[in-house]
Each structure stands twice: as structure tokens, then as C-alpha cells.
Amino acid sequence: MAGFGDIVQKAFYLGVGLASYAGEKAGGKLAELRSQVQKLADEMVAKGEMNTEEARRFVEDMMKQAQQPQPASETPDKTPSSEPRRIEILEEDEEPTAKQAPTENVDNLRQQVLELQEELKKLQND
């Protein structure tokens, strides 16, 4: 059963790697967008269509718009929440219960994590 610990570890590393990769890609796209917007603003300044201060504000406004989250097209009537969606993990024989108080839920999750860590240590020692 030592393979279970390896699977958990690999899954964790995969998640960290995917998050890192997504961050790098997003940063690259923003840098590319900034250079394109800056190039457009420089051209407009060269043609006399705007001055340098207007060009600077134009670039800043465009970058702010690009960084704002886009609303989901699937649910136009829902307003996005600033809080992440909560996920409840149930055991196979467990039934969903009414919402617990946040502190109870946190304590419960901590206890589950401790139990899983102990079980993982036992599996690694076998």
C-alpha cells in the first residue's frame, strides 16, 4: 500500500504544477497585451491623435479592463461572489446534513486531515 502515498504526493505535485503553469501563461498573455496596447498608443501619439498623458491613461485603463474577471455567459442572472464556492466531501455512507457553523466545519476538517496524515504514515511504514 506504499503506492497510495506516492499517488497522493503525485496528485499534489500535479496540482501545484498546473497552478504554476496557468499563472505563467496568464502573466505572459498580460505582458503581450500590454505591449500591443502600448504600441497602439505610441502610434496614436505619433499621429497626433492623443498626447502622451492620454496614451498613458489609455494603456492603464485597457490593462485594468483586461485584468477584471469576465462574467460567466452560462449564468447571466447570477452575480459572481467574491467568496469561493464551498465543496462538501461526504463519506459513502454519509448523508448530507444542514450547514454547520463555520468553526465546527473547520475543526471537523482539521480532525479529518490529522486522521488522514496518521493513516498515510501507517501506510508508508508498512
N, C-alpha and C positions, 0 to 999 in steps of 0.2 A: 504494500500500500504506500510505499515511499513515493510512488509516481503521482499520487494525489497532490502532495505538496509541490512537486515540480509543475503540475498543471496550474495550480493556483498562482504560483510565482510567475509562470509564463504569461498567464492571463493578465496579471497585474502589470508586467512589463509591456505587454501589448497595448494596454490602455494608456500607459504613460507615453509610449512611443507615438501612438495615434494622436494624442493631445498635443504633443510637441510638434509633430508634423503639420497638424492643422494650424497651429499658431504660426509656424514658419511660412506656410502658404498664404495665410491671411496677411501677414506682415509684408510679404513680397508683393502681393496684389495692391496693397495700400501704397507702397513705395512706387510701384509702376503707375498707379492712378495719379499720385501727386506729381510725378514727372510729366505726365501728359497734360494735366491741368496747368502746371507751371509753364509748359511750352506754349499752350494756347494763350495764356495770359501775356506771355512775353511777345507773342505775335500781335496781340491786340494793342499792346503798348507801342510796339514798333510802328503800327499803322496809325497811331494817334487816336484810337477808339476809346482808350482809357488811360489814366495816369498810373504811376507806379503804386500809389496808395490804394487805388481802386483794385488794381491787379492783386495786391497782397490780400486784401479783404476777400476778393473773389476766390482765390486759392484756399483760404482758410474756411470760407463758407462751404465750398464744394467738399473739402475733406471732412468737415463736421457732418454733412449730409451723408457721405459715404459710410461713416462710422456708426450712424444711427441704425438700430435694428429695423428691418423691414417687417411690416405686419404680415402675418400668415394669410395667404389667399384662401385657404380652406375654411377659415373661421373668421369672416369679416365682421360679424356682430360681436365677437368677444374682444374684450380689451386685454392686452397682454399684461401679465402680472410680473412684478419685479422679483417675486419670490419664486424659486424653482419648484417644479411640480413634485409633490410628495409621492413616494413609492412605498408601498407596504409589502413586505415579504412574508408570506404565510407558509406554515408547515403543511404537508399534505393533508393531515387530519384536522387542521385548524380551520375554524370558521371565521369570517370577517367579524370584527367587533366594532362597537361605536368608537368614535375618535377618542383616543386617550389624551390626557393632558400632555403638553409638550415635555415637561420634565419627566413624567412617567415613561414616555416613549424613549427619551434619551437614555435614561437609566436602564431600560429594558434592552436597548441596542448595545449599550456598553457591556452588559452582562452577557449578551449573545456573542459579542466579539471576544470577550475573555474566554468563554467556553470553547469557541472555535479555535482560539490560539492554543489552548491546552490540548485539544484534540489533535491539532496539527503537530504539536511537539511529540505527542504519543505516537503518532503515525511515523514521524521521522525517526524516532528511536527504535521502532520495530524493525 
